[in-house]
Amino acid sequence: METNLLKQLVMASGTSGDEQEVREILYRELIGQADEITFDGLGSFIARKGSKGPKVAIIAHMDEVGFIVKHISEDGFLSFDTVGSWWNQSMLNHRVEIRTRSGKVAGIIGSIAPHALSEKDKAHPMEHDAMFIDIGANSTEMVAEMGVAIGDFVCPEPNFTELTSERILGKALDNRAGCALVAELFKQCDNDEITLYAVATVQEEVGLRGAQTSAEAIQPDIAIVIDTMVTGDTPGFDQIKFPLKLGSGAALALFDKRYIPHQKLKQHLVELAQNIAEPLQFCTMKTGATDGGRYNVMGGGRPVVAFCLPTRYLHANSSMISKADYDSLAKLIERFLKGYSTEKHAEICRYIG
């Protein structure tokens, strides 16, 4: 794991629709490694290496869940909408960062103090429409002087900590961890029998939009998506519905709301993991989707498989992953890319015979 790259990506602002900082980091990281870097019409990052054989895309989304400023009150408080899926109780009293045209502005999602709440009020989560962002301003004019405007994007205050030698805690590990891994694999791959694409998509959290546009732009022959998935290894989870555990290997997604893996490709990767002694977990997700749900159907479709890093505390201010899971998935996909060829692709794509 290249911890320095992951930290840079985590500390960047990148709410869906405002991924510029992440795009710039990836460009700097891969410009010396790629034969070509392009962008689709929405701004998804596309690096290419090679020009022969099957087109293989490895994909991660670069956006994160966040907020957008929708109103500024006369006394300087900001109303906001959520961008992506949030649980209201994960938002209150957390520090945030507003990315303005002139720089970053710190703030906090404010709430009524418990002293002013009845016992009945305390028993119910506050709706996000009743929340506000406080940046210390006392008027609309002061907000403008600080550079904040309606339409500015907001993300949780950036944070990154190596808790132990094995566990990382940080903002937006969904899916900056995937972006870091895609970049590492692109740099490591040295197979002139394939054309390799490293893709970091935009606006996944609001409908897999960059997956659709980048798939149309590239038209790859095969796609491997890297994302994150909820673990069930903390108190309170149904471990049948949520079987993943940190440190027990990456997860192969068997099913989500928009995707089912290509069965031959899935089996090939499962057998490869067994052959090189890398652990694999398996998961399903009925209430969400990965970028695999667009790459599998756009432009006639193609073999797609999605891997997910088990992650605690998704869609919150900080989440947690295992370095061991990350490194294990890196080894598996690196070995797959190293051995892929026109012959192997023809075998995987053969439906009859």
C-alpha positions in Angstrom: 0.0 0.0 0.0 1.3 3.4 -1.0 0.1 5.2 2.2 1.3 8.6 1.0 -0.9 8.5 -2.1 -3.9 7.3 -0.2 -3.5 10.1 2.3 -3.3 12.7 -0.4 -6.5 11.3 -1.9 -8.3 11.1 1.4 -7.4 14.7 2.4 -8.7 16.1 -0.9 -12.2 17.5 -1.3 -14.3 15.6 -3.7 -18.1 15.7 -3.2 -20.0 14.3 -6.1 -19.9 16.9 -8.9 -16.8 18.6 -7.4 -14.0 16.0 -7.9 -11.3 18.4 -9.3 -8.8 18.0 -6.5 -8.9 14.2 -6.7 -8.6 14.4 -10.5 -5.4 16.6 -10.2 -3.8 14.2 -7.7 -4.3 11.2 -10.0 -3.1 13.2 -13.0 0.2 14.1 -11.3 0.6 10.5 -10.1 0.1 8.8 -13.5 1.1 11.4 -16.1 4.6 9.8 -16.3 3.2 6.3 -16.5 0.5 6.6 -19.1 0.7 6.7 -22.9 -2.4 8.9 -22.8 -4.6 10.6 -20.2 -8.1 11.8 -21.2 -11.4 12.6 -19.6 -15.0 11.8 -20.4 -17.6 14.5 -20.8 -18.4 14.5 -17.1 -14.7 14.6 -16.0 -14.0 11.0 -15.2 -10.2 10.4 -15.3 -9.0 7.9 -17.9 -5.3 6.8 -18.2 -4.2 4.4 -20.9 -1.1 2.2 -21.2 -0.5 0.1 -24.2 -2.4 -0.3 -27.5 -2.6 -4.0 -28.3 -4.8 -6.9 -27.3 -8.0 -6.8 -25.2 -8.9 -3.5 -23.6 -8.9 -4.0 -19.8 -10.3 -1.3 -17.5 -9.8 -1.1 -13.7 -12.3 1.3 -12.2 -12.9 3.1 -9.0 -15.1 6.2 -8.3 -13.4 9.3 -7.0 -16.4 11.2 -5.5 -17.5 11.1 -1.9 -20.8 11.8 -0.2 -21.1 15.3 1.0 -23.3 18.4 1.0 -24.2 21.5 -1.1 -25.1 24.9 0.2 -28.6 25.8 -0.8 -29.5 28.9 1.3 -27.7 31.6 3.4 -29.7 33.2 6.2 -29.6 36.9 7.1 -27.7 36.0 10.3 -25.1 34.0 8.4 -26.1 30.3 8.8 -26.0 28.0 5.8 -28.8 25.5 4.9 -27.7 22.5 2.9 -28.8 19.5 1.0 -27.1 16.1 1.2 -25.2 14.8 -1.8 -25.4 11.0 -1.7 -26.7 8.9 1.1 -26.3 10.0 4.7 -27.8 8.9 8.0 -28.9 12.0 9.9 -27.3 10.9 13.2 -23.9 10.7 11.5 -24.0 14.4 10.6 -24.7 16.5 13.7 -21.9 18.5 15.4 -19.3 17.3 12.9 -16.8 19.7 11.4 -17.0 20.3 7.7 -15.0 22.0 4.9 -16.5 24.2 2.3 -14.7 24.4 -1.1 -15.2 27.9 -2.4 -13.8 29.6 -5.5 -11.2 31.4 -3.4 -10.3 28.6 -1.0 -11.4 26.4 1.9 -13.7 27.5 4.7 -14.2 25.5 7.9 -17.5 25.1 9.6 -19.6 22.8 11.8 -23.0 21.2 11.3 -24.8 22.9 14.2 -27.6 21.6 16.3 -29.7 22.6 19.4 -27.9 21.8 22.6 -29.4 19.0 24.7 -30.2 21.5 27.5 -32.9 23.0 25.2 -34.5 19.7 24.1 -37.3 17.9 25.8 -36.9 14.2 26.5 -39.3 13.5 23.6 -37.2 15.6 21.2 -34.0 13.8 22.3 -35.6 10.4 21.4 -36.0 11.3 17.7 -33.2 11.9 15.2 -33.1 15.4 13.8 -34.1 15.8 10.2 -31.4 17.2 8.0 -33.7 20.1 6.9 -33.5 21.3 10.5 -29.7 21.3 10.5 -27.4 24.2 9.5 -23.7 24.9 8.9 -22.1 27.5 11.2 -18.9 29.1 9.8 -18.7 31.8 12.4 -20.4 34.5 10.3 -23.1 36.8 11.7 -24.6 38.1 8.4 -25.2 37.3 4.8 -22.6 39.9 3.9 -20.0 38.3 6.2 -20.6 34.9 4.6 -20.0 36.6 1.2 -16.8 38.2 2.5 -15.6 34.8 3.5 -16.1 33.6 0.0 -19.0 31.2 0.6 -21.9 31.1 -1.9 -25.0 29.1 -2.7 -23.9 26.1 -4.7 -20.6 25.6 -3.0 -19.8 21.9 -2.2 -19.1 20.7 1.4 -17.4 17.6 2.6 -16.5 16.3 6.1 -13.3 17.8 7.6 -10.4 15.9 6.0 -8.8 13.3 8.4 -6.4 10.4 8.0 -4.9 8.3 10.7 -2.9 5.0 10.8 -4.6 3.6 13.9 -2.4 0.5 14.0 0.0 -1.2 11.6 -3.0 -2.8 10.0 -5.9 -0.3 10.3 -6.5 3.0 8.6 -9.1 5.5 9.6 -10.0 8.4 7.3 -12.5 10.5 5.4 -13.8 9.2 2.0 -12.0 5.9 2.0 -15.2 5.2 0.0 -13.7 5.2 -2.6 -10.3 6.9 -2.4 -8.9 3.6 -1.3 -10.1 2.2 -4.6 -8.6 5.1 -6.5 -5.2 4.5 -4.8 -5.3 0.9 -5.6 -6.2 1.5 -9.3 -3.3 3.9 -9.6 -0.9 1.4 -8.0 -2.0 -1.4 -10.3 -1.7 0.8 -13.3 1.9 1.7 -12.4 2.8 -2.0 -11.6 1.3 -3.6 -14.7 3.8 -4.5 -17.4 1.9 -6.6 -19.8 2.2 -5.5 -23.5 -0.5 -8.0 -24.5 -3.3 -5.9 -23.2 -4.4 -2.3 -23.4 -4.8 -1.2 -19.8 -7.1 1.6 -18.6 -7.1 3.2 -15.1 -10.4 4.9 -14.6 -11.6 7.1 -11.7 -15.2 7.9 -12.2 -17.2 10.9 -11.1 -20.7 11.1 -9.5 -21.0 7.4 -8.5 -22.7 8.3 -5.2 -25.5 10.0 -7.1 -26.3 7.4 -9.7 -23.2 5.8 -11.3 -23.1 8.6 -13.8 -19.4 8.7 -14.5 -19.4 4.9 -14.9 -21.9 5.3 -17.8 -20.0 8.1 -19.5 -16.5 6.5 -19.1 -17.7 3.1 -20.3 -19.1 4.7 -23.4 -15.9 6.6 -23.9 -13.5 3.6 -23.5 -15.7 0.7 -24.7 -13.4 -1.8 -22.8 -13.5 -5.5 -23.5 -13.4 -6.4 -19.8 -13.8 -4.4 -16.6 -12.8 -4.8 -12.9 -14.4 -2.4 -10.5 -12.9 -1.7 -7.1 -15.1 -0.2 -4.4 -15.9 -0.6 -0.7 -18.6 -2.6 1.2 -20.1 -2.6 4.7 -18.6 -4.9 7.3 -20.7 -6.7 9.9 -17.9 -7.2 12.4 -18.9 -4.5 14.9 -21.6 -4.7 17.6 -25.3 -4.6 16.4 -25.0 -6.2 12.9 -26.8 -9.2 11.5 -23.7 -11.1 10.3 -25.7 -13.2 7.9 -26.8 -10.1 6.0 -23.4 -8.4 6.5 -20.8 -11.2 6.7 -17.6 -9.2 5.9 -14.8 -8.7 8.4 -11.8 -6.5 8.4 -8.6 -8.3 7.8 -10.2 -11.5 6.3 -9.5 -10.5 2.7 -11.1 -8.5 0.0 -14.7 -9.2 -1.0 -16.0 -10.3 -4.4 -19.5 -8.9 -4.9 -21.9 -11.6 -6.1 -24.9 -9.4 -6.6 -26.0 -5.8 -6.1 -29.0 -3.7 -7.2 -27.6 -3.2 -10.8 -25.0 -5.9 -11.3 -24.3 -9.6 -11.3 -20.7 -10.6 -12.1 -19.8 -12.4 -15.3 -19.7 -16.0 -14.1 -16.6 -17.2 -16.1 -14.6 -14.2 -15.1 -15.7 -14.6 -11.5 -14.7 -18.2 -11.4 -11.3 -17.5 -13.0 -10.6 -14.9 -10.3 -11.8 -17.2 -7.5 -9.5 -20.0 -8.7 -6.6 -17.6 -9.1 -7.0 -16.4 -5.5 -6.9 -20.0 -4.3 -3.9 -20.7 -6.4 -1.9 -17.8 -5.0 -3.3 -18.3 -1.5 -5.0 -14.9 -1.2 -8.2 -14.9 0.9 -11.5 -13.9 -0.5 -14.8 -13.0 1.1 -18.1 -12.8 -0.7 -21.0 -10.4 -0.3 -24.3 -9.3 -1.8 -25.9 -5.8 -1.6 -29.6 -5.3 -2.4 -29.9 -1.7 -1.5 -26.9 -0.1 -3.3 -24.7 -0.5 -6.4 -21.2 -0.2 -7.7 -19.9 1.2 -11.0 -20.2 -2.4 -12.2 -23.9 -1.7 -12.7 -23.1 0.5 -15.6 -19.9 -1.1 -17.1 -21.8 -4.4 -17.4 -24.5 -3.0 -19.8 -23.2 0.1 -21.7 -22.2 -0.3 -25.3 -23.4 -3.9 -25.7 -22.0 -5.1 -22.3 -18.8 -6.9 -21.3 -17.5 -9.2 -18.6 -17.4 -7.3 -15.3 -16.5 -8.2 -11.8 -16.6 -5.9 -8.7 -14.3 -6.3 -5.7 -14.9 -4.4 -2.5 -12.7 -3.6 0.4 -14.5 -4.4 3.7 -15.1 -1.0 5.4 -16.5 0.1 8.7 -18.6 3.2 9.1 -19.4 3.9 5.5 -21.0 7.2 4.5 -19.9 9.0 7.6 -17.1 11.5 8.5 -14.5 8.7 8.9 -14.4 5.1 7.9 -11.9 2.2 8.5 -10.2 -0.3 6.3 -7.5 -3.0 6.7 -4.1 -2.7 5.0 -4.0 -6.5 4.7 -7.2 -6.6 2.7 -5.9 -3.8 0.4 -2.6 -5.5 -0.2 -4.2 -8.9 -0.8 -6.6 -7.5 -3.4 -3.6 -5.7 -5.1 -1.7 -9.0 -5.4 -4.7 -10.8 -6.8 -5.6 -8.2 -9.5 -1.9 -7.6 -10.3 -1.5 -11.4 -11.0 -4.6 -11.4 -13.1 -3.4 -8.4 -15.2 0.0 -10.0 -15.7 -1.5 -13.2 -17.1 -4.3 -11.7 -19.2 -4.1 -12.1 -23.0 -6.1 -12.3 -26.2 -6.4 -16.1 -25.7 -7.6 -15.8 -22.1 -10.1 -13.2 -23.1 -11.5 -15.4 -25.9 -11.9 -18.2 -23.4 -13.8 -16.0 -20.9 -16.1 -14.6 -23.5 -17.0 -17.9 -25.1 -20.6 -18.6 -24.2 -21.0 -21.8 -26.3 -18.5 -24.5 -26.8 
